[in-house]
């Protein structure tokens, strides 16, 4: 679908995993700059709460959609709902939904096969399912930003399923950039370091100090530290950046 861009129109931005944590931070940031935000999450009530919070102060009310990113019918329905919320098309997609804090850490030989399959289904198949569903509805010069993880570049012992799934997201990003580029659509990945969210506090003891001593910028990473890069990649300023993975970790990976 090719539609001429109108710089005065309100963009429609779809954020998966938007009920809390980084996803909620992304949703709020896009809403604050005047975009129409679709908050999508498997936690329907959580998505409703975030959308309602955004709508209290946003110029354009947010909407909430319950979605299972592993299910084709569910992602198709999400894409249709997001397009219907605006003018029939979607401008920006943030593929943020992932399994993270509830995972079991174990040597790779001991990881539960069912958990491995579930991680791959949500963290890797999910972004593919969403991209497939939204592709016909993406505006010319649309944007997809996939959320990967900085741990792909350093490895994380006893977390093979998570690291492998996020490495797959980076590979998927490059392929989608090649295939969607002729339509003017950019596809990039952002790889955050360990970021303080509701989930991370429950994952590691003393989360406030985790990794701080390994960074060039020696403080905890907050959701707002990741938001700026996502906004840039989704903006007109990022129109010639595609197929890239931007690590946002305060310099921890090269120390």
For each residue, the residues with C-beta under 8 A, 3 or more apart:
1: 89 136 137 138
2: 140 183
3: 89 139 140
4: 140
5: 139 140 141
6: 9
7:
8:
9: 6 87
10: 34 35 36 60 86
11: 35 36 86 91 92
12: 35 36 38 82 83 85 86 87 89 90 91 92
13: 27 30 35 36 37 38 90 91 92 93 94 234
14: 38 40 78 79 82 90 92 93 94 130 134
15: 18 23 26 27 30 37 38 39 40 94 96
16: 23 40 41 67 69 78 93 94 95 96 97 126 130
17: 21 22 23 40 41 96 97 98 147
18: 15 23 24 26 27 37 38 39 40 41 47 50 94 96
19: 23 24 39 41 43 46 47 49 50
20: 23 24 43 46 50 197 198 199
21: 17 24 25 197 198 199 223
22: 17 25 26 96 147 192 195 197 223 226
23: 15 16 17 18 19 20 26 27 39 41 94 96 97
24: 18 19 20 21 27 28 39 50 223
25: 21 22 28 29 223 224 226 227
26: 15 18 22 23 29 30 94 96 227 230
27: 13 15 18 23 24 30 31 37 39 50 51 54 62
28: 24 25 31 32 50 53 54
29: 25 26 32 33 227 230 231
30: 13 15 26 27 33 35 37 92 231 234
31: 27 28 34 35 37 54 58 60 62
32: 28 29 58
33: 29 30 231
34: 10 31 59 60
35: 10 11 12 13 30 31 60 91 92
36: 10 11 12 13 60 61 62 63 85 86
37: 13 15 18 27 30 31 51 54 58 60 62 63
38: 12 13 14 15 18 62 63 64 65 78 81 82 85
39: 15 18 19 23 24 27 47 50 51 54 62 63 64 65
40: 14 15 16 17 18 47 64 65 66 67 78 82 97
41: 16 17 18 19 23 44 46 47 50 64 66 67 97
42: 66 67 68 69 97
43: 19 20 46 47 66
44: 41 47 48 64 66
45: 48 49
46: 19 20 41 43 49 50
47: 18 19 39 40 41 43 44 50 51 64 65 66
48: 44 45 51 52 64
49: 19 45 46 52 53
50: 18 19 20 24 27 28 39 41 46 47 53 54 62 64
51: 27 37 39 47 48 54 55 61 62 63 64
52: 48 49 55 56 62 64
53: 28 49 50 56
54: 27 28 31 37 39 50 51 57 58 61 62
55: 51 52 58 61 62
56: 52 53
57: 54
58: 31 32 37 54 55 61 62
59: 34
60: 10 31 34 35 36 37
61: 36 51 54 55 58
62: 27 31 36 37 38 39 50 51 52 54 55 58
63: 36 37 38 39 51 81 85
64: 38 39 40 41 44 47 48 50 51 52
65: 38 39 40 47 77 78 81 82
66: 40 41 42 43 44 47
67: 16 40 41 42 74 75 77 78 97
68: 42 71 74 75
69: 16 42 74 75 97 122 125 126 127 129 130
70: 74 121 122 125 126 129
71: 68 74 75 129
72: 75 76 129 133
73: 76 77
74: 67 68 69 70 71 77 78
75: 67 68 69 71 72 78 79 129 130 132 133
76: 72 73 79 80 133
77: 65 67 73 74 80 81
78: 14 16 38 40 65 67 74 75 81 82 130 133
79: 14 75 76 82 83 90 130 133 134 137
80: 76 77 83 84 137
81: 38 63 65 77 78 84 85
82: 12 14 38 40 65 78 79 85 86 90 134 137
83: 12 79 80 86 88 89 90 137
84: 80 81 88
85: 12 36 38 63 81 82
86: 10 11 12 36 82 83 89 90 91
87: 9 12
88: 83 84 137
89: 1 3 12 83 86 137 138 139
90: 12 13 14 79 82 83 86 93 134 137 138 139 142
91: 11 12 13 35 86 138 139 142 143
92: 11 12 13 14 30 35 142 143 144 145 234
93: 13 14 16 90 130 131 134 138 142 143 144 145
94: 13 14 15 16 18 23 26 145 147 230 234
95: 16 126 127 130 131 144 145 146 147 169
96: 15 16 17 18 22 23 26 147
97: 16 17 23 40 41 42 67 69 122 126 130
98: 17 122 123 126 147 165 166
99: 102 103 118 119 122 123 162
100: 103 162 199 200 203
101: 199 200 202 203
102: 99
103: 99 100 115 119 159 161 162
104: 111 112 115
105: 158 159
106: 110 111 112 158
107: 110 111 158
108: 111 158 160
109:
110: 106 107
111: 104 106 107 108 115 116 160 161
112: 104 106 115 116
113: 116 117
114: 117 118
115: 103 104 111 112 118 119 161
116: 111 112 113 119 120 161
117: 113 114 120 121
118: 99 114 115 121 122
119: 99 103 115 116 122 123 124 161 162 165
120: 116 117 123 124 125 161 164 165 168
121: 70 117 118 124 125 126
122: 69 70 97 98 99 118 119 125 126 165
123: 98 99 119 120 126 127 162 165 166 168 169
124: 119 120 121 127 128 165 168 169 172
125: 69 70 120 121 122 128 129
126: 16 69 70 95 97 98 121 122 123 129 130
127: 69 95 123 124 130 131 146 169 172
128: 124 125 131 132 172
129: 69 70 71 72 75 125 126 132 133
130: 14 16 69 75 78 79 93 95 97 126 127 133 134
131: 93 95 127 128 134 135 144 172 176 187
132: 75 128 129 135
133: 72 75 76 78 79 129 130
134: 14 79 82 90 93 130 131 137 138 144
135: 131 132 138 180
136: 1
137: 1 79 80 82 83 88 89 90 134
138: 1 89 90 91 93 134 135 142 144 180 183 185
139: 3 5 89 90 91 142
140: 2 3 4 5 183 184 185
141: 5 184 185 239
142: 90 91 92 93 138 139 180 183 184 185 186
143: 91 92 93 185 186 187 233 234 238
144: 92 93 95 131 134 138 176 180 185 186 187 188
145: 92 93 94 95 187 188 189 190 230 233 234
146: 95 127 169 170 172 173 187 188 189 190
147: 17 22 94 95 96 98 169 189 190 191 192
148: 152 166 167 169 170 173 189 190 191 245
149: 152 162 163 166 191 192
150: 153 154 191 192 193 194 247 248 249 252 253
151: 154 155 156 159 162 163 166 194
152: 148 149 163 166 167 170 191
153: 150 191 247 253
154: 150 151 253
155: 151 163
156: 151 159 162 163
157:
158: 105 106 107 108
159: 103 105 151 156 162 163
160: 108 111 163 164
161: 103 111 115 116 119 120 164 165
162: 99 100 103 119 123 149 151 156 159 165 166
163: 149 151 152 155 156 159 160 166 167
164: 120 160 161 167 168
165: 98 119 120 122 123 124 161 162 168 169
166: 98 123 148 149 151 152 162 163 169 170 191
167: 148 152 163 164 170 171
168: 120 123 124 164 165 171 172
169: 95 123 124 127 146 147 148 165 166 172 173 189
170: 146 148 152 166 167 173 174 189 191 245
171: 167 168 174 175
172: 124 127 128 131 146 168 169 175 176
173: 146 148 169 170 176 177 187 188 189 243 245
174: 170 171 177 178 243
175: 171 172 178 179
176: 131 144 172 173 179 180 187
177: 173 174 180 181 186 187 188 242 243
178: 174 175 181 243
179: 175 176
180: 135 138 142 144 176 177 183 185 186 187
181: 177 178 184 185 186 187 242 243
182:
183: 2 138 140 142 180
184: 140 141 142 181 239
185: 138 140 141 142 143 144 180 181
186: 142 143 144 177 180 181 233 238 239 240 241 242
187: 131 143 144 145 146 173 176 177 180 181 242 243
188: 144 145 146 173 177 233 238 241 242 243 244 245 246
189: 145 146 147 148 169 170 173 244 245 246
190: 145 146 147 148 226 229 230 233 245 246 248
191: 147 148 149 150 152 153 166 170 245 246 247 248 249
192: 22 147 149 150 195 221 225 226 248 249
193: 150 211 215 221 247 248 249 250 252 253
194: 150 151 200 204 207 210 211 221 249
195: 22 192 200 221 222 223 225 226
196: 200 201 207 208 220 221 222 223
197: 20 21 22 200 201 223
198: 20 21 201 202
199: 20 21 100 101 202 203
200: 100 101 194 195 196 197 203 204 207
201: 196 197 198 207
202: 101 198 199
203: 100 101 199 200 207
204: 194 200 207 210
205:
206: 209 210
207: 194 196 200 201 203 204 210 220
208: 196 212 220
209: 206 212 213 220
210: 194 204 206 207 220
211: 193 194 214 215 252
212: 208 209 215 218 219 220
213: 209 218
214: 211 252 255
215: 193 211 212 218 219 249 250 251 252 255
216: 250 251 252 255
217: 250 251
218: 212 213 215 250
219: 212 215 250
220: 196 207 208 209 210 212
221: 192 193 194 195 196 225 226 248 249 250
222: 195 196 225
223: 21 22 24 25 195 196 197 226 227
224: 25 227 228
225: 192 195 221 222 228 248 250
226: 22 25 190 192 195 221 223 229 230 248
227: 25 26 29 223 224 230 231
228: 224 225 231 232
229: 190 226 232 233 246 248
230: 26 29 94 145 190 226 227 233 234
231: 29 30 33 227 228 234 235
232: 228 229 235 237 238
233: 143 145 186 188 190 229 230 238 241 246
234: 13 30 92 94 143 145 230 231 238
235: 231 232 238
236: 239
237: 232
238: 143 186 188 232 233 234 235 241
239: 141 184 186 236
240: 186
241: 186 188 233 238 244
242: 177 181 186 187 188
243: 173 174 177 178 181 187 188
244: 188 189 241
245: 148 170 173 188 189 190 191
246: 188 189 190 191 229 233
247: 150 153 191 193 253
248: 150 190 191 192 193 221 225 226 229
249: 150 191 192 193 194 215 221 252 253
250: 193 215 216 217 218 219 221 225
251: 215 216 217 254 255
252: 150 193 211 214 215 216 249 255
253: 150 153 154 193 247 249
254: 251
255: 214 215 216 251 252
